[in-house]
């Protein structure tokens, strides 16, 4: 299964190239944040609660 690549809503770069400050769009945690399909970063707890998927989980 291919990995989907998402772009940051702020800088429009892929997660690997994004240099923005990374924190969860909901709770503002900076622990285990990942970029999701909507272009924002979310922590693992918020991703699980809201069923958001990262590129390698879609």
DSSP file (Angstrom, degrees, kcal/mol; ACC not computed):
  #  RESIDUE AA STRUCTURE BP1 BP2  ACC     N-H-->O    O-->H-N    N-H-->O    O-->H-N    TCO  KAPPA ALPHA  PHI   PSI    X-CA   Y-CA   Z-CA
    1    1 A X              0   0    0      0, 0.0     2,-0.1     0, 0.0     0, 0.0   0.000 360.0 360.0 360.0 126.2    0.0    0.0    0.0
    2    2 A X        -     0   0    0      1,-0.1     2,-0.4     0, 0.0     0, 0.0  -0.372 360.0-116.0 -71.8 148.8    1.5    3.4   -1.0
    3    3 A X        -     0   0    0     -2,-0.1     2,-0.3    54,-0.1    53,-0.2  -0.711  26.6-133.6 -83.5 129.8    2.1    6.1    1.6
    4    4 A X        -     0   0    0     51,-1.9     2,-0.5    -2,-0.4    53,-0.1  -0.623  14.8-140.1 -82.9 144.0    0.0    9.2    1.0
    5    5 A X        -     0   0    0     -2,-0.3     2,-0.3    50,-0.1     9,-0.0  -0.915  16.5-165.4-108.6 126.6    1.9   12.5    1.2
    6    6 A X        -     0   0    0     -2,-0.5     9,-0.9    29,-0.1     2,-0.4  -0.808  11.3-135.4-110.3 153.1    0.2   15.5    2.9
    7    7 A X  B     -A   14   0A   0     -2,-0.3     7,-0.2    30,-0.2     2,-0.1  -0.864  24.4-108.3-110.4 141.7    1.2   19.1    2.8
    8    8 A X     >  -     0   0    0      5,-2.9     4,-1.7    -2,-0.4    32,-0.2  -0.423  20.5-137.8 -64.1 135.4    1.3   21.5    5.7
    9    9 A X  T  4 S+     0   0    0     30,-2.9    -1,-0.1     2,-0.2    31,-0.1   0.743  99.9  45.6 -68.3 -23.4   -1.5   24.1    5.5
   10   10 A X  T  4 S+     0   0    0     29,-0.4    -1,-0.2     3,-0.1    30,-0.1   0.945 130.4  14.4 -85.7 -55.3    1.0   26.9    6.5
   11   11 A X  T  4 S-     0   0    0      2,-0.1    -2,-0.2     3,-0.0     3,-0.1   0.540  89.6-131.7-102.6  -8.5    4.1   26.4    4.4
   12   12 A X     <  +     0   0    0     -4,-1.7     2,-0.2     1,-0.2    -3,-0.1   0.703  62.5 131.6  63.3  22.7    2.7   23.9    1.8
   13   13 A X        -     0   0    0      1,-0.1    -5,-2.9     2,-0.1    -1,-0.2  -0.679  65.0 -98.6 -98.7 157.4    5.6   21.6    2.3
   14   14 A X  B >>  -A    7   0A   0     -2,-0.2     4,-1.7    -7,-0.2     3,-1.1  -0.320  42.9-101.6 -66.3 159.0    5.5   17.8    2.8
   15   15 A X  T 34 S+     0   0    0     -9,-0.9     3,-0.2     1,-0.3    -1,-0.1   0.855 122.5  55.0 -53.4 -38.6    5.8   16.7    6.4
   16   16 A X  T 34 S+     0   0    0      1,-0.2    -1,-0.3     3,-0.0    -3,-0.0   0.811 116.5  35.9 -66.9 -30.3    9.5   15.7    5.9
   17   17 A X  T <4 S+     0   0    0     -3,-1.1    -1,-0.2     2,-0.0    -2,-0.2   0.557  88.7 115.4 -99.6 -10.8   10.4   19.2    4.6
   18   18 A X     <  -     0   0    0     -4,-1.7    -4,-0.0    -3,-0.2    -6,-0.0  -0.397  36.5-179.7 -65.7 129.9    8.1   21.3    6.9
   19   19 A X        +     0   0    0     -2,-0.1    -1,-0.1     2,-0.1     3,-0.1   0.216  39.9 123.8-113.4  12.0   10.0   23.5    9.3
   20   20 A X  S    S-     0   0    0      1,-0.1     2,-0.4     0, 0.0    -2,-0.0  -0.279  78.2 -90.4 -67.0 157.2    7.0   25.0   11.0
   21   21 A X        -     0   0    0      1,-0.1     2,-0.6     2,-0.0    -1,-0.1  -0.586  49.2-139.4 -67.3 127.4    6.5   24.8   14.7
   22   22 A X        +     0   0    0     -2,-0.4     2,-0.3     8,-0.1    11,-0.1  -0.821  40.0 137.2-103.0 122.1    4.6   21.5   15.2
   23   23 A X        -     0   0    0     -2,-0.6    18,-0.4     9,-0.1     7,-0.2  -0.977  58.3 -81.9-154.0 158.1    1.9   21.2   17.7
   24   24 A X     >  -     0   0    0      5,-3.1     4,-1.4    -2,-0.3    18,-0.3  -0.404  29.2-141.6 -66.1 131.9   -1.6   19.7   17.9
   25   25 A X  T  4 S+     0   0    0     16,-2.6    -1,-0.1     2,-0.1    17,-0.1   0.694  98.7  37.9 -66.8 -19.6   -4.3   22.0   16.3
   26   26 A X  T  4 S+     0   0    0     15,-0.2    -1,-0.1     3,-0.1    16,-0.1   0.899 133.4  14.0 -96.0 -58.3   -6.7   20.9   19.1
   27   27 A X  T  4 S-     0   0    0      2,-0.1    -2,-0.1    16,-0.0     3,-0.1   0.491  90.2-127.0-104.2  -3.9   -4.9   20.6   22.4
   28   28 A X     <  +     0   0    0     -4,-1.4     2,-0.1     1,-0.2    -3,-0.1   0.603  55.2 151.1  67.2  14.8   -1.6   22.4   21.5
   29   29 A X        -     0   0    0      1,-0.1    -5,-3.1    -6,-0.1    -1,-0.2  -0.440  37.9-158.9 -69.5 149.3    0.5   19.4   22.6
   30   30 A X        +     0   0    0     -7,-0.2     2,-0.6    -2,-0.1     3,-0.5   0.238  57.0 113.1-110.6  11.9    3.8   19.0   20.9
   31   31 A X  S    S-     0   0    0      1,-0.2    13,-0.5    -7,-0.0    -2,-0.1  -0.768  93.4 -18.4 -91.8 120.2    4.1   15.3   21.8
   32   32 A X  S    S+     0   0    0     -2,-0.6    12,-0.3     1,-0.2     2,-0.2   0.855  85.9 172.4  56.6  42.6    3.9   12.8   18.9
   33   33 A X        -     0   0    0     -3,-0.5     2,-0.3    10,-0.2    10,-0.2  -0.581   7.4-177.6 -81.9 146.0    2.3   15.2   16.5
   34   34 A X  E     -B   42   0B   0      8,-2.0     8,-2.2    -2,-0.2     2,-0.3  -0.972  30.6-104.8-140.0 153.3    1.9   14.2   12.8
   35   35 A X  E     -B   41   0B   0     -2,-0.3    20,-0.6     6,-0.2     6,-0.2  -0.611  38.9-163.1 -79.4 135.5    0.5   15.9    9.7
   36   36 A X  B >   -C   54   0C   0      4,-2.3     3,-2.4    -2,-0.3    18,-0.2  -0.613  37.5 -85.7-116.0 177.0   -2.9   14.7    8.6
   37   37 A X  T 3  S+     0   0    0     16,-0.9   -30,-0.2     1,-0.3    17,-0.1   0.755 121.8  60.2 -57.2 -30.6   -4.9   15.0    5.4
   38   38 A X  T 3  S-     0   0    0      2,-0.2    -1,-0.3   -32,-0.1     3,-0.1   0.456 117.5-108.5 -80.8   1.6   -6.3   18.4    6.3
   39   39 A X  S <  S+     0   0    0     -3,-2.4   -30,-2.9     1,-0.3   -29,-0.4   0.562  83.3 109.3  87.5   9.0   -2.8   19.9    6.4
   40   40 A X        -     0   0    0    -32,-0.2    -4,-2.3    -4,-0.1     2,-0.3  -0.796  67.4-114.1-116.3 160.7   -2.7   20.3   10.2
   41   41 A X  E     -B   35   0B   0    -18,-0.4   -16,-2.6    -2,-0.3     2,-0.3  -0.727  31.5-179.2 -94.7 141.7   -0.7   18.6   12.9
   42   42 A X  E     -B   34   0B   0     -8,-2.2    -8,-2.0    -2,-0.3   -18,-0.1  -0.993  25.3-120.1-138.8 145.4   -2.5   16.5   15.6
   43   43 A X     >  -     0   0    0     -2,-0.3     4,-2.6   -10,-0.2     5,-0.2  -0.320  37.6-101.7 -76.4 167.8   -1.1   14.5   18.6
   44   44 A X  H  > S+     0   0    0    -13,-0.5     4,-2.3   -12,-0.3     5,-0.2   0.883 120.3  51.4 -60.2 -41.1   -1.8   10.8   18.8
   45   45 A X  H  > S+     0   0    0      2,-0.2     4,-2.4     1,-0.2    -1,-0.2   0.926 113.1  43.6 -65.0 -44.7   -4.6   11.1   21.3
   46   46 A X  H  > S+     0   0    0      2,-0.2     4,-2.2     1,-0.2     6,-0.3   0.876 112.3  53.6 -69.2 -36.8   -6.5   13.7   19.3
   47   47 A X  H  X>S+     0   0    0     -4,-2.6     5,-2.0     2,-0.2     4,-0.8   0.923 112.3  45.0 -61.2 -42.8   -5.9   11.7   16.1
   48   48 A X  H  <5S+     0   0    0     -4,-2.3     3,-0.5    -5,-0.2    -2,-0.2   0.922 113.3  49.0 -67.7 -44.1   -7.4    8.6   17.7
   49   49 A X  H  <5S+     0   0    0     -4,-2.4    -1,-0.2     1,-0.2    -2,-0.2   0.852 121.7  34.7 -64.2 -35.2  -10.4   10.5   19.3
   50   50 A X  H  <5S-     0   0    0     -4,-2.2    -1,-0.2    -5,-0.2    -2,-0.2   0.394 107.2-121.4-102.0   1.4  -11.2   12.2   15.9
   51   51 A X  T  <5 +     0   0    0     -4,-0.8     2,-0.3    -3,-0.5    -3,-0.2   0.857  52.5 162.7  59.0  39.2  -10.3    9.3   13.7
   52   52 A X      < -     0   0    0     -5,-2.0     2,-0.4    -6,-0.3    -1,-0.2  -0.689  24.8-147.7 -84.9 142.7   -7.7   11.3   11.8
   53   53 A X        -     0   0    0     -2,-0.3   -16,-0.9     5,-0.0     2,-0.2  -0.878   2.9-138.8-114.7 143.8   -5.2    9.4    9.7
   54   54 A X  B >   -C   36   0C   0     -2,-0.4     3,-1.9   -18,-0.2     4,-0.5  -0.457  40.7 -94.7 -86.7 169.8   -1.6   10.1    8.9
   55   55 A X  G >  S+     0   0    0    -20,-0.6   -51,-1.9     1,-0.3     3,-0.6   0.818 126.1  48.9 -56.9 -34.3   -0.2    9.4    5.4
   56   56 A X  G 3  S+     0   0    0    -53,-0.2    -1,-0.3     1,-0.2   -51,-0.1   0.471 111.6  50.8 -86.5  -0.4    1.1    6.0    6.4
   57   57 A X  G <         0   0    0     -3,-1.9    -1,-0.2     1,-0.1    -2,-0.2   0.332 360.0 360.0-115.3   4.5   -2.2    5.0    8.1
   58   58 A X    <         0   0    0     -3,-0.6    -2,-0.1    -4,-0.5    -1,-0.1   0.470 360.0 360.0 -87.2 360.0   -4.6    5.8    5.2
